[in-house]
Amino acid sequence: MKQTLLLLLTLTALPLSTRAEETVSLFDGKTLTGWTSKNSGEPGKGWIVEDGTLFRKEGGGDIYTAEEYGDFELSIEWKVAPKANSGIKYRMTRYANGSVLGPEYQVLDDEGHANGKDPKTSAGSAYDLLAPSKTKELKPVGEWNTTKIVAHGTKIEHWLNGTMILAFDTTGPEFTKAVSKSKFKSLDKFGQNAKGRIMLQDHGDQAWFRNITLKKLD
């Protein structure tokens, strides 16, 4: 009985990112298989596979996973060109006006882009909502960063280069207040979607992504 209780307590205490069922690769390093346009068509021509990376070379629109994901741990490596802006959005929701939106992990050249001056729009932030830790360690532009996004129920974690830099609850007062003061304030239940596609943003700049894997959580 004591051993069973100890096991239960141990499982309960495990961090979100260890509660795993299945890990899948979202990018095979060779093709755009598994990725679509916003309306589930072919990805835009501006997205290509180059040297094992998913490269936003020129205008092609945002690209989305064909499948939706709910509770997950997403791991992805990225780098950007000087002064570049991009993003990783998740649990995307389609609104009545046709827009498809969700929380965004900001991908950015903090030193070269104006958004880097505002913590709430800097690399690793929940874009326009919540700032990452001031002690985050972002690699110099052109070098690879490792990002992890953990979503479990209403709790979200943003990681950068092995360190958790932001954690929030989408039903908590901090997030609710942030939404009310953001560009998303007019959207009903923004960030509340329990399941949705993952998106890589075309923000008009060159960005590279690789080693994109997703661990499905309990």
N, C-alpha and C positions, 0 to 999 in steps of 0.2 A: 504493500500500500504506500509506504514512504517513497519507494523508488518510482512508482507511478506518479505520485504527486510531484516529485522532484522533476520528472520528465515534462509534465504539463507546465510547471512553472518556467522551465528552461525554454520551452517552445514559445510561451507567451512573451518572454522577455527578448526574443530574437528581434533584431532590427528589421525594418520593412524589407530591405534589400536581400535578406536571406530566405524569405518565405517564397521559394520558387517551385514551379511545376514543370515548366518547359522553356527552353531557350531556342529562339529562332533567329536566323540571319535575315536581315531585311535588304541586304545588298550583297550580291555574289561576286562583286569586283569585276564583272565582265559585261553585264547587260543591265538594262533598266527594268527587268522583270520584277513585278510586284509594286511598281510605281505608276501613278496615273496623273492626269490633269485634275483640276477641281471637279469637273463633271464626269470623271471616270473614263476619259478618253486617253489617247496616247500622250506621254509627257512631251512638253514643248521641245523643239529642236535645239534650243539653247543649252539643254542639259545633255552632257555626254559622259561616257566612261573613258577616263584617261589614266593610264598607269595605275590601274586598280582603284581609282578614286571616282566618286560621283561628283562631277565638276559642273558648276553653273558657269559656263563659259560666256554666254551672252543671253539676251532676252529670250525666255522660254516660259515664263509664268511659274507660279509655285507648283511643286509636285507633292503628291500625297501617296501614302501607302494605300494599296487597294483594300486592305482589311482594316477593321476597327479594333482598337485595343482599350481595355478597361484598366485593370490593375497590372502594372508592369514596372520593370526596370529597364530603361533604354540606355544603352551605351553607344557612344558615337565619338569619333575623332574628327576634328575640323580645323581648317585654317582659312584665312581670308587674305585678299590682296590689300595693299595699303589703302587706308581710308574707307574700307569696305564695311557694309552692313548686311546682315542676313539674320536668320532666326530658325529655331526649331519649335514648332507649335504642336500641341497634343490635345487629345480629346476634343477634336473639332466639332462644332455645332453649326448646322445650316439654319440661318435665320430667314424670316419671312421675306426680307428684302433681297434674298439671294446670296448674301455674304456668308462665308464660311470662316468662323473664327474660334479661337480657343486660347488658353494661356500660352505665353511664348517665353522660351528660354532665349534670351538675346545673344546673338552671335555678332561680334563687333571688333573692329580695331579701335580700342579705347583711346589710344594716343592720337590717332589720325582723324577720327570721326567726331563730329560735334556731340553726338549722343553720349559719348564717353564722359562728358563733363557733368552729366546728371546721373547719379548713382542708380536711379530707377529706370534708366534706359541704357545702362552700361552692360558690358558682357556679363552674362550669368544672371542678370536680373530677371524677375517676372515682369516683362516689358510694360512700362508705364504704371506699374503697380507697386512692386516691392524691390528694394535694393539688396544686392548680395553683401556678404561680409566685406568690410573694409580691408581685411587681410587676405583677400583672394589673391591667388598667384596666376596671373594671365601671362601666357608665353608671348614673346615679341611677335609682331605681325610677320606672317610667312612661316611661322613654326606651328607644329601640330599641338592642339589642345585636346584634352580628353574630357568629355562631358558625360555625366550620368544624370538621368531624370528618373526619380522614383515616384510613382503614383500608386497609392494604396487607399482605396476609399476616398475620403475627402482630404487626405493628407498628402502633401507634395514635398519632395526634396529636390533641390538643384545642387549638383556637385560639379566641381571644376578641378581637374588635375589631382584627383585623389582626395579632395577635401570637400565636405559639405559646406556650401556657402550661403544657402537659403533654405528655410523650411517654413511651410505655412499650411493652414487648414482652410479650404475653400468655403467652409461654412462658419469660420471664426470671425470675430469682430474686426481684426486687423485687415483681413482680406476684403471683407464687406465694405469697410470704410475706404480702402484703397480704390476699389471699383467705383464707388460713388464719386470720387474725385478724379477719375480717369476718363480717357476717351471712350471707354466702354460703358459708361454710366447709363446710357439709354437702352442698352441691350438687356433683355429679360434673362435673369439667372445666368449672367456671364460667368463662365468657369465652373458651372455646376454639373456639366455633362459628365456622366459616369463612364462613358465609353465613346470613342470616336477615332477618326483617322489621325495619323501623324503627318505633319507637313514640313517640308524644307522650303524656306522662303527665297523667292527671287525678288531681291530688293534693288535690282539694277547693278549689282556689283559681282565681281568674281569671288566664288567661294568653293571650297573643296571639302568633301566628306568621305570618310572611309570607316571600315570595321564597324558597321552598323548592326548591332545585335539587340534583341529584345527578349528579356526573361519574363515570362508570364508568372504573376504572383497569385498566391491563394486568394 
